[in-house]
């Protein structure tokens, strides 16, 4: 059925959004608006491709070990993304640069670097690597379309859901999450309470960047089946919009990402509306949600109070 195909495609594409939005949510909970997420996702894609190329070097595609390939791809993707996030962290935490300008600069840097350095990555046999990463359950190919919705995905799809749920749990149920949220709301008060604001900010930005980078890896190696395209940054911007759409709640981002995925894949199945109109839907929905949450003025649905503001300890 076409319905089952659309649902499966929505989940697949939504995974890239989910990684990006979860990473950005962690960063924003610390009070930092990281508009460099699109560039970080591009660098995560580049790192993942480098890891895959490193693993495949001189190897017969028939002897690919799916688990080892997964480890190589994830490790280098997170490493490259974290390194890019470290640039943003140093500039905004240590030097207290404007977060918006710094984020946009990091995006430009990440997009440009990924386009340039991907030319030096050997993408031979990437199709075999992609096939390995897209098959977690070997028996899924023998199932009907309905069961493939649940079992017909690669490991990164399930990892994205686990990461989002763990992040939500940390925010709500742990002391670390409480400290991080308090820093995002009032860093001066958190500092006065003995919380190391600088350490939490650095950790949140680096961890958030590493998670977001996996969205770029997924988009290239799973969604595009190992073919490099230069529109990873577009996924990153939608991931940032998804944070607003889901009101800074990683658990709600799971459903929101799949909804964004649905809006994005509809253009291939709906013919009575122009493709350009359909591609605007995620942004239009985000604007509506932003207006509604602003009108309701519920504290739970608002961004962290100190979001985008540099913290000067000397002014406390």
GUNUTI-573669 format. One record per residue: residue number from 1; residue in one letter; chain; x negated, y negated, z negated of N, C-alpha, C in turn. Coordinates in steps of 0.2 Angstrom, whole numbers. Layout:
% residues N
R	NUM	A	A	X	Y	Z	X	Y	Z	X	Y	Z
...
//
This chain:
% residues 316
R	1	X	A	-4	6	0	0	0	0	-4	-6	0
R	2	X	A	-2	-11	3	-5	-18	4	-6	-21	-3
R	3	X	A	-1	-20	-7	-1	-23	-14	-7	-20	-18
R	4	X	A	-8	-14	-18	-13	-11	-22	-20	-13	-19
R	5	X	A	-21	-14	-13	-27	-17	-10	-28	-24	-12
R	6	X	A	-23	-28	-12	-24	-35	-14	-26	-35	-22
R	7	X	A	-23	-31	-26	-24	-31	-33	-32	-29	-34
R	8	X	A	-34	-24	-30	-41	-22	-31	-45	-27	-29
R	9	X	A	-44	-30	-23	-48	-36	-21	-48	-42	-25
R	10	X	A	-43	-43	-29	-43	-48	-33	-47	-47	-39
R	11	X	A	-47	-41	-42	-51	-39	-48	-58	-39	-46
R	12	X	A	-60	-37	-40	-67	-37	-37	-70	-44	-37
R	13	X	A	-66	-49	-33	-69	-55	-33	-68	-59	-39
R	14	X	A	-63	-58	-43	-63	-61	-50	-68	-59	-54
R	15	X	A	-72	-54	-53	-78	-52	-58	-83	-58	-57
R	16	X	A	-84	-60	-51	-89	-66	-51	-87	-72	-55
R	17	X	A	-81	-73	-54	-78	-79	-58	-79	-78	-66
R	18	X	A	-77	-72	-68	-77	-70	-75	-84	-71	-78
R	19	X	A	-89	-68	-75	-96	-69	-77	-98	-76	-78
R	20	X	A	-96	-80	-73	-98	-87	-73	-94	-91	-78
R	21	X	A	-88	-90	-79	-84	-93	-84	-86	-91	-91
R	22	X	A	-87	-85	-92	-89	-83	-99	-96	-86	-101
R	23	X	A	-101	-86	-96	-107	-90	-97	-106	-97	-99
R	24	X	A	-102	-100	-95	-101	-108	-96	-97	-109	-102
R	25	X	A	-92	-105	-104	-89	-105	-110	-93	-105	-116
R	26	X	A	-98	-101	-116	-103	-100	-122	-107	-107	-122
R	27	X	A	-109	-109	-116	-113	-115	-116	-109	-121	-119
R	28	X	A	-103	-122	-117	-98	-127	-119	-96	-127	-126
R	29	X	A	-96	-121	-129	-94	-121	-136	-100	-124	-140
R	30	X	A	-106	-124	-137	-111	-127	-141	-112	-135	-140
R	31	X	A	-107	-138	-136	-106	-145	-135	-110	-147	-128
R	32	X	A	-112	-142	-124	-115	-144	-118	-111	-142	-112
R	33	X	A	-110	-147	-108	-106	-146	-101	-111	-145	-96
R	34	X	A	-112	-139	-94	-117	-137	-89	-114	-136	-82
R	35	X	A	-115	-142	-78	-113	-142	-71	-118	-139	-67
R	36	X	A	-123	-136	-70	-128	-132	-66	-127	-125	-65
R	37	X	A	-121	-123	-68	-119	-116	-67	-119	-113	-60
R	38	X	A	-117	-117	-55	-117	-115	-48	-124	-113	-46
R	39	X	A	-129	-118	-47	-136	-116	-46	-139	-110	-50
R	40	X	A	-137	-110	-56	-139	-104	-60	-137	-98	-57
R	41	X	A	-130	-97	-55	-128	-91	-52	-132	-90	-45
R	42	X	A	-133	-95	-42	-138	-94	-36	-144	-91	-37
R	43	X	A	-147	-93	-43	-154	-90	-45	-153	-83	-48
R	44	X	A	-147	-82	-51	-146	-75	-53	-145	-70	-47
R	45	X	A	-142	-73	-42	-141	-69	-36	-148	-67	-33
R	46	X	A	-152	-73	-33	-159	-72	-30	-163	-67	-34
R	47	X	A	-163	-68	-41	-166	-63	-45	-164	-56	-45
R	48	X	A	-158	-55	-44	-155	-48	-43	-157	-45	-37
R	49	X	A	-158	-49	-31	-160	-47	-25	-167	-45	-25
R	50	X	A	-171	-49	-29	-178	-48	-30	-179	-41	-34
R	51	X	A	-175	-40	-39	-176	-34	-43	-174	-28	-39
R	52	X	A	-169	-28	-35	-167	-23	-30	-172	-21	-25
R	53	X	A	-175	-27	-22	-181	-26	-17	-187	-23	-21
R	54	X	A	-188	-25	-27	-194	-22	-30	-193	-14	-32
R	55	X	A	-187	-13	-34	-185	-5	-35	-186	-1	-28
R	56	X	A	-183	-4	-23	-183	0	-17	-189	0	-13
R	57	X	A	-194	-4	-15	-201	-4	-11	-204	3	-10
R	58	X	A	-204	5	-4	-208	11	-3	-204	17	-4
R	59	X	A	-197	16	-6	-193	22	-8	-188	24	-2
R	60	X	A	-187	31	-2	-182	34	2	-175	32	0
R	61	X	A	-171	29	4	-164	27	1	-160	33	-2
R	62	X	A	-162	39	1	-158	45	-2	-160	46	-9
R	63	X	A	-165	44	-11	-167	46	-18	-166	40	-23
R	64	X	A	-161	35	-21	-160	30	-26	-156	33	-32
R	65	X	A	-159	30	-38	-156	32	-44	-152	26	-46
R	66	X	A	-145	27	-47	-141	21	-48	-142	18	-54
R	67	X	A	-143	21	-60	-144	18	-66	-151	14	-66
R	68	X	A	-156	17	-63	-162	13	-63	-161	7	-59
R	69	X	A	-158	7	-53	-157	2	-49	-153	-4	-52
R	70	X	A	-148	-2	-56	-144	-6	-60	-148	-10	-65
R	71	X	A	-152	-7	-69	-156	-10	-74	-161	-15	-70
R	72	X	A	-164	-13	-65	-169	-18	-61	-165	-24	-59
R	73	X	A	-159	-23	-56	-155	-29	-53	-153	-33	-59
R	74	X	A	-150	-30	-64	-147	-34	-70	-153	-38	-74
R	75	X	A	-158	-35	-75	-164	-38	-78	-167	-44	-75
R	76	X	A	-168	-43	-68	-171	-49	-65	-166	-54	-63
R	77	X	A	-160	-52	-63	-154	-57	-62	-154	-62	-68
R	78	X	A	-154	-59	-74	-153	-62	-80	-160	-66	-81
R	79	X	A	-165	-64	-79	-172	-67	-80	-172	-74	-76
R	80	X	A	-170	-73	-70	-170	-79	-66	-165	-84	-68
R	81	X	A	-159	-82	-70	-154	-87	-72	-156	-90	-78
R	82	X	A	-159	-86	-83	-161	-89	-89	-166	-94	-89
R	83	X	A	-171	-92	-84	-177	-97	-83	-174	-104	-80
R	84	X	A	-169	-103	-76	-166	-110	-73	-162	-113	-79
R	85	X	A	-158	-109	-83	-155	-112	-89	-160	-115	-94
R	86	X	A	-166	-113	-94	-171	-116	-99	-172	-123	-97
R	87	X	A	-173	-124	-90	-174	-131	-88	-169	-136	-90
R	88	X	A	-162	-133	-89	-157	-138	-91	-157	-139	-99
R	89	X	A	-158	-133	-103	-159	-134	-110	-164	-138	-112
R	90	X	A	-170	-138	-110	-175	-142	-112	-174	-150	-110
R	91	X	A	-171	-151	-105	-169	-158	-103	-164	-161	-107
R	92	X	A	-159	-157	-109	-153	-160	-112	-153	-159	-120
R	93	X	A	-157	-154	-122	-157	-153	-129	-164	-157	-132
R	94	X	A	-169	-155	-129	-175	-158	-132	-176	-166	-130
R	95	X	A	-175	-167	-123	-176	-174	-121	-169	-178	-121
R	96	X	A	-164	-175	-122	-157	-178	-123	-155	-182	-116
R	97	X	A	-157	-179	-111	-155	-182	-104	-147	-181	-103
R	98	X	A	-144	-185	-99	-137	-185	-97	-135	-178	-95
R	99	X	A	-131	-175	-98	-129	-168	-96	-126	-167	-89
R	100	X	A	-122	-172	-87	-119	-171	-81	-124	-172	-75
R	101	X	A	-128	-177	-76	-133	-178	-71	-138	-172	-70
R	102	X	A	-140	-170	-76	-145	-164	-77	-142	-158	-74
R	103	X	A	-135	-157	-75	-132	-151	-72	-132	-151	-65
R	104	X	A	-130	-157	-62	-129	-157	-55	-136	-156	-52
R	105	X	A	-142	-159	-55	-148	-158	-53	-150	-151	-53
R	106	X	A	-149	-147	-58	-150	-140	-58	-146	-136	-53
R	107	X	A	-140	-138	-51	-137	-135	-46	-140	-136	-39
R	108	X	A	-142	-142	-38	-146	-143	-32	-152	-139	-31
R	109	X	A	-156	-139	-37	-162	-135	-37	-161	-128	-36
R	110	X	A	-156	-125	-40	-154	-118	-39	-152	-116	-32
R	111	X	A	-148	-120	-29	-146	-118	-22	-151	-119	-17
R	112	X	A	-155	-124	-18	-161	-125	-13	-166	-119	-14
R	113	X	A	-168	-118	-20	-173	-112	-21	-171	-106	-19
R	114	X	A	-164	-104	-20	-162	-97	-18	-162	-97	-11
R	115	X	A	-160	-102	-7	-160	-102	0	-167	-101	3
R	116	X	A	-172	-104	0	-179	-104	2	-182	-97	1
R	117	X	A	-182	-95	-5	-185	-89	-8	-182	-83	-5
R	118	X	A	-176	-83	-4	-173	-77	-1	-176	-74	5
R	119	X	A	-179	-79	9	-182	-77	15	-188	-73	14
R	120	X	A	-191	-73	8	-197	-69	6	-195	-62	3
R	121	X	A	-189	-61	2	-186	-55	-1	-185	-50	4
R	122	X	A	-187	-44	4	-186	-38	8	-179	-36	7
R	123	X	A	-174	-37	12	-168	-35	11	-166	-28	14
R	124	X	A	-171	-25	17	-171	-18	20	-167	-13	15
R	125	X	A	-163	-10	17	-159	-4	13	-155	-7	8
R	126	X	A	-153	-14	8	-149	-17	3	-142	-14	4
R	127	X	A	-140	-12	10	-133	-8	10	-133	-2	6
R	128	X	A	-138	2	6	-138	8	2	-138	6	-5
R	129	X	A	-142	1	-7	-142	-1	-14	-135	-4	-16
R	130	X	A	-132	-8	-12	-125	-10	-13	-120	-5	-14
R	131	X	A	-121	0	-10	-116	6	-11	-117	10	-17
R	132	X	A	-123	10	-20	-125	13	-26	-122	9	-32
R	133	X	A	-122	3	-32	-120	-2	-37	-112	-2	-37
R	134	X	A	-109	-1	-31	-102	-1	-31	-98	5	-33
R	135	X	A	-102	10	-35	-99	17	-36	-101	19	-43
R	136	X	A	-97	18	-48	-98	20	-55	-95	27	-56
R	137	X	A	-89	28	-53	-86	35	-54	-86	38	-47
R	138	X	A	-89	43	-46	-90	47	-40	-83	50	-37
R	139	X	A	-79	51	-42	-72	54	-41	-67	49	-38
R	140	X	A	-69	43	-39	-64	38	-37	-62	38	-30
R	141	X	A	-66	40	-25	-65	40	-18	-60	45	-16
R	142	X	A	-59	50	-21	-54	55	-19	-47	53	-22
R	143	X	A	-46	48	-26	-40	46	-29	-36	42	-24
R	144	X	A	-30	41	-26	-25	37	-22	-26	29	-23
R	145	X	A	-23	25	-20	-25	18	-20	-23	15	-27
R	146	X	A	-18	18	-30	-16	15	-37	-21	16	-42
R	147	X	A	-24	22	-43	-29	24	-48	-36	21	-46
R	148	X	A	-37	19	-40	-43	16	-38	-43	8	-41
R	149	X	A	-37	6	-42	-37	-1	-46	-41	-1	-52
R	150	X	A	-40	5	-56	-44	6	-62	-51	9	-62
R	151	X	A	-52	13	-57	-58	17	-57	-62	16	-51
R	152	X	A	-60	12	-46	-63	11	-40	-68	5	-39
R	153	X	A	-71	4	-45	-76	-2	-45	-83	0	-47
R	154	X	A	-87	-5	-46	-94	-4	-49	-95	-5	-56
R	155	X	A	-101	-4	-59	-102	-5	-66	-102	-12	-68
R	156	X	A	-103	-17	-64	-103	-24	-65	-96	-26	-67
R	157	X	A	-91	-23	-64	-84	-25	-65	-82	-24	-72
R	158	X	A	-84	-18	-74	-82	-16	-81	-87	-20	-86
R	159	X	A	-93	-21	-84	-97	-25	-89	-95	-32	-90
R	160	X	A	-92	-35	-85	-90	-42	-86	-84	-42	-91
R	161	X	A	-79	-37	-91	-74	-37	-95	-77	-36	-102
R	162	X	A	-81	-31	-103	-84	-30	-110	-88	-36	-113
R	163	X	A	-91	-40	-108	-95	-46	-110	-90	-51	-113
R	164	X	A	-84	-52	-109	-79	-57	-111	-76	-55	-117
R	165	X	A	-74	-49	-118	-71	-47	-125	-76	-47	-131
R	166	X	A	-82	-46	-130	-87	-46	-135	-88	-54	-137
R	167	X	A	-88	-58	-132	-89	-65	-133	-83	-68	-137
R	168	X	A	-77	-66	-135	-71	-68	-139	-71	-66	-146
R	169	X	A	-74	-60	-147	-74	-57	-154	-79	-61	-158
R	170	X	A	-85	-63	-155	-90	-66	-158	-88	-73	-160
R	171	X	A	-84	-76	-156	-81	-83	-157	-77	-83	-163
R	172	X	A	-72	-78	-163	-67	-78	-168	-68	-75	-175
R	173	X	A	-73	-70	-174	-73	-65	-180	-80	-65	-184
R	174	X	A	-85	-69	-181	-92	-68	-184	-94	-75	-186
R	175	X	A	-99	-75	-191	-102	-81	-193	-106	-85	-188
R	176	X	A	-109	-81	-183	-113	-84	-178	-108	-88	-173
R	177	X	A	-102	-85	-172	-97	-89	-168	-94	-95	-172
R	178	X	A	-93	-95	-178	-91	-100	-182	-96	-106	-182
R	179	X	A	-102	-104	-183	-107	-109	-182	-108	-113	-176
R	180	X	A	-107	-109	-170	-108	-111	-164	-102	-116	-162
R	181	X	A	-96	-114	-164	-90	-118	-163	-90	-125	-167
R	182	X	A	-93	-124	-173	-94	-130	-178	-99	-135	-174
R	183	X	A	-104	-133	-171	-109	-137	-168	-106	-140	-162
R	184	X	A	-101	-137	-158	-98	-140	-153	-93	-145	-155
R	185	X	A	-90	-145	-161	-85	-149	-163	-89	-155	-167
R	186	X	A	-93	-154	-171	-97	-159	-175	-104	-157	-177
R	187	X	A	-109	-158	-172	-115	-156	-174	-118	-159	-180
R	188	X	A	-117	-165	-181	-119	-169	-187	-117	-165	-194
R	189	X	A	-111	-163	-194	-108	-160	-200	-111	-153	-200
R	190	X	A	-112	-149	-195	-115	-143	-195	-123	-143	-197
R	191	X	A	-126	-149	-195	-133	-150	-197	-133	-151	-204
R	192	X	A	-129	-155	-207	-129	-156	-214	-127	-150	-218
R	193	X	A	-124	-145	-215	-122	-139	-219	-128	-134	-218
R	194	X	A	-133	-136	-215	-139	-131	-215	-140	-127	-209
R	195	X	A	-135	-128	-204	-136	-124	-198	-141	-127	-193
R	196	X	A	-145	-123	-190	-150	-125	-185	-147	-127	-179
R	197	X	A	-145	-133	-178	-141	-135	-172	-146	-134	-165
R	198	X	A	-152	-136	-165	-156	-135	-160	-157	-128	-157
R	199	X	A	-158	-123	-162	-158	-116	-161	-152	-113	-158
R	200	X	A	-146	-115	-160	-140	-113	-158	-139	-115	-151
R	201	X	A	-140	-122	-150	-139	-125	-143	-144	-121	-138
R	202	X	A	-150	-120	-139	-154	-117	-135	-152	-109	-133
R	203	X	A	-150	-106	-139	-148	-99	-138	-141	-99	-134
R	204	X	A	-137	-103	-135	-130	-103	-131	-132	-105	-124
R	205	X	A	-136	-109	-122	-137	-111	-115	-141	-105	-112
R	206	X	A	-146	-102	-115	-149	-97	-112	-145	-91	-111
R	207	X	A	-141	-89	-116	-137	-83	-115	-131	-84	-110
R	208	X	A	-128	-90	-111	-123	-92	-106	-126	-92	-99
R	209	X	A	-132	-94	-98	-135	-94	-91	-136	-87	-88
R	210	X	A	-139	-83	-93	-140	-76	-91	-134	-72	-89
R	211	X	A	-128	-73	-93	-122	-70	-91	-119	-73	-84
R	212	X	A	-120	-80	-83	-117	-83	-77	-121	-80	-71
R	213	X	A	-128	-79	-72	-132	-76	-67	-129	-70	-64
R	214	X	A	-127	-66	-68	-124	-59	-66	-118	-60	-61
R	215	X	A	-115	-66	-62	-109	-67	-57	-112	-68	-50
R	216	X	A	-118	-71	-49	-121	-72	-43	-124	-65	-40
R	217	X	A	-127	-61	-44	-129	-54	-43	-123	-50	-40
R	218	X	A	-117	-50	-44	-111	-46	-42	-109	-49	-35
R	219	X	A	-109	-55	-34	-106	-58	-28	-110	-55	-22
R	220	X	A	-116	-55	-22	-120	-53	-17	-121	-46	-16
R	221	X	A	-122	-42	-21	-123	-35	-20	-117	-31	-20
R	222	X	A	-112	-33	-23	-105	-29	-23	-100	-32	-19
R	223	X	A	-98	-38	-20	-93	-41	-16	-95	-42	-8
R	224	X	A	-101	-44	-7	-104	-45	0	-108	-39	3
R	225	X	A	-108	-34	-1	-111	-27	0	-118	-28	3
R	226	X	A	-122	-32	-1	-129	-33	0	-131	-38	5
R	227	X	A	-126	-42	7	-128	-47	13	-128	-54	9
R	228	X	A	-134	-57	11	-134	-64	7	-130	-69	11
R	229	X	A	-126	-73	8	-123	-79	10	-124	-85	6
R	230	X	A	-124	-91	9	-125	-97	5	-119	-100	1
R	231	X	A	-114	-96	0	-108	-99	-3	-107	-97	-11
R	232	X	A	-113	-94	-14	-113	-92	-21	-111	-98	-25
R	233	X	A	-113	-104	-23	-112	-110	-27	-105	-112	-27
R	234	X	A	-101	-110	-22	-94	-111	-22	-90	-107	-27
R	235	X	A	-93	-101	-28	-90	-97	-34	-91	-100	-40
R	236	X	A	-97	-103	-41	-99	-106	-47	-95	-112	-49
R	237	X	A	-93	-116	-44	-88	-122	-46	-82	-119	-48
R	238	X	A	-79	-114	-45	-73	-111	-47	-73	-108	-54
R	239	X	A	-79	-105	-56	-80	-103	-62	-80	-108	-68
R	240	X	A	-83	-114	-66	-82	-120	-71	-75	-122	-71
R	241	X	A	-71	-122	-66	-64	-124	-66	-60	-119	-70
R	242	X	A	-62	-112	-70	-59	-107	-74	-59	-108	-81
R	243	X	A	-65	-111	-84	-66	-112	-91	-60	-117	-93
R	244	X	A	-59	-122	-89	-53	-127	-91	-46	-123	-90
R	245	X	A	-46	-119	-85	-39	-116	-84	-38	-111	-90
R	246	X	A	-43	-108	-93	-41	-103	-98	-42	-106	-105
R	247	X	A	-43	-113	-105	-44	-116	-111	-49	-114	-116
R	248	X	A	-55	-113	-113	-61	-111	-117	-60	-104	-121
R	249	X	A	-56	-100	-118	-55	-93	-122	-57	-88	-117
R	250	X	A	-63	-84	-119	-66	-79	-115	-61	-73	-113
R	251	X	A	-57	-71	-118	-52	-66	-117	-47	-67	-112
R	252	X	A	-45	-74	-113	-40	-76	-108	-43	-77	-101
R	253	X	A	-50	-77	-101	-53	-78	-94	-53	-72	-90
R	254	X	A	-52	-66	-93	-51	-60	-90	-45	-60	-85
R	255	X	A	-39	-62	-88	-33	-63	-83	-34	-68	-79
R	256	X	A	-37	-74	-81	-38	-80	-77	-42	-79	-71
R	257	X	A	-48	-75	-72	-52	-73	-66	-49	-69	-61
R	258	X	A	-45	-64	-63	-41	-60	-58	-36	-64	-55
R	259	X	A	-33	-69	-58	-28	-73	-55	-32	-78	-50
R	260	X	A	-37	-80	-52	-41	-84	-47	-43	-80	-41
R	261	X	A	-45	-74	-42	-47	-69	-37	-41	-68	-32
R	262	X	A	-35	-67	-35	-29	-67	-31	-28	-72	-27
R	263	X	A	-28	-79	-29	-27	-85	-25	-32	-85	-20
R	264	X	A	-38	-83	-21	-44	-83	-16	-43	-78	-11
R	265	X	A	-40	-72	-12	-40	-67	-7	-33	-67	-3
R	266	X	A	-29	-71	-5	-22	-72	-2	-23	-74	5
R	267	X	A	-28	-78	7	-28	-81	13	-29	-75	19
R	268	X	A	-32	-69	16	-32	-64	21	-26	-60	22
R	269	X	A	-21	-61	18	-15	-57	18	-9	-61	20
R	270	X	A	-9	-68	19	-3	-72	20	-4	-76	26
R	271	X	A	0	-76	30	0	-80	37	4	-86	38
R	272	X	A	9	-87	33	14	-92	34	11	-99	31
R	273	X	A	5	-99	28	2	-105	25	-5	-105	28
R	274	X	A	-7	-111	30	-14	-112	32	-19	-110	27
R	275	X	A	-25	-107	29	-30	-105	25	-33	-110	20
R	276	X	A	-33	-116	23	-36	-122	19	-32	-123	13
R	277	X	A	-25	-123	14	-20	-124	9	-21	-119	3
R	278	X	A	-22	-113	5	-22	-107	1	-29	-108	-4
R	279	X	A	-34	-110	0	-41	-111	-4	-40	-116	-9
R	280	X	A	-35	-121	-8	-35	-126	-13	-31	-124	-20
R	281	X	A	-28	-118	-19	-23	-116	-25	-27	-116	-32
R	282	X	A	-33	-113	-32	-36	-112	-39	-38	-119	-42
R	283	X	A	-40	-124	-37	-41	-131	-40	-35	-134	-42
R	284	X	A	-29	-134	-38	-23	-137	-40	-20	-134	-46
R	285	X	A	-21	-127	-47	-18	-124	-53	-22	-127	-59
R	286	X	A	-29	-128	-59	-33	-130	-64	-31	-137	-66
R	287	X	A	-29	-141	-61	-27	-148	-62	-21	-148	-66
R	288	X	A	-16	-144	-64	-10	-144	-68	-11	-142	-75
R	289	X	A	-15	-136	-76	-16	-134	-83	-19	-139	-87
R	290	X	A	-24	-143	-84	-28	-148	-88	-23	-154	-90
R	291	X	A	-18	-156	-86	-13	-161	-87	-8	-158	-93
R	292	X	A	-6	-152	-92	-2	-149	-97	-5	-149	-104
R	293	X	A	-11	-146	-104	-14	-146	-111	-16	-153	-114
R	294	X	A	-17	-158	-110	-18	-164	-112	-12	-167	-115
R	295	X	A	-6	-166	-112	0	-168	-115	2	-165	-121
R	296	X	A	1	-158	-121	3	-155	-127	-2	-157	-133
R	297	X	A	-8	-158	-132	-13	-161	-137	-13	-156	-143
R	298	X	A	-14	-150	-141	-15	-144	-146	-23	-144	-147
R	299	X	A	-25	-144	-153	-32	-143	-154	-35	-137	-151
R	300	X	A	-32	-132	-152	-34	-125	-149	-35	-125	-142
R	301	X	A	-31	-129	-138	-32	-129	-131	-36	-135	-128
R	302	X	A	-40	-139	-133	-44	-144	-131	-51	-142	-130
R	303	X	A	-55	-145	-126	-62	-144	-126	-66	-146	-133
R	304	X	A	-72	-143	-134	-75	-145	-140	-76	-153	-141
R	305	X	A	-75	-155	-147	-75	-163	-147	-82	-166	-145
R	306	X	A	-87	-163	-146	-94	-165	-145	-96	-163	-138
R	307	X	A	-92	-161	-134	-94	-158	-127	-96	-164	-123
R	308	X	A	-102	-163	-120	-106	-168	-116	-109	-174	-119
R	309	X	A	-109	-173	-126	-113	-179	-130	-119	-176	-133
R	310	X	A	-125	-180	-131	-131	-178	-134	-131	-179	-142
R	311	X	A	-135	-175	-145	-135	-175	-152	-142	-178	-155
R	312	X	A	-141	-184	-158	-147	-187	-161	-147	-186	-168
R	313	X	A	-151	-182	-171	-152	-180	-178	-153	-187	-182
R	314	X	A	-157	-191	-179	-159	-197	-183	-153	-202	-184
R	315	X	A	-147	-201	-181	-141	-205	-181	-137	-202	-186
R	316	X	A	-138	-196	-189	-134	-193	-194	-133	-197	-200
//
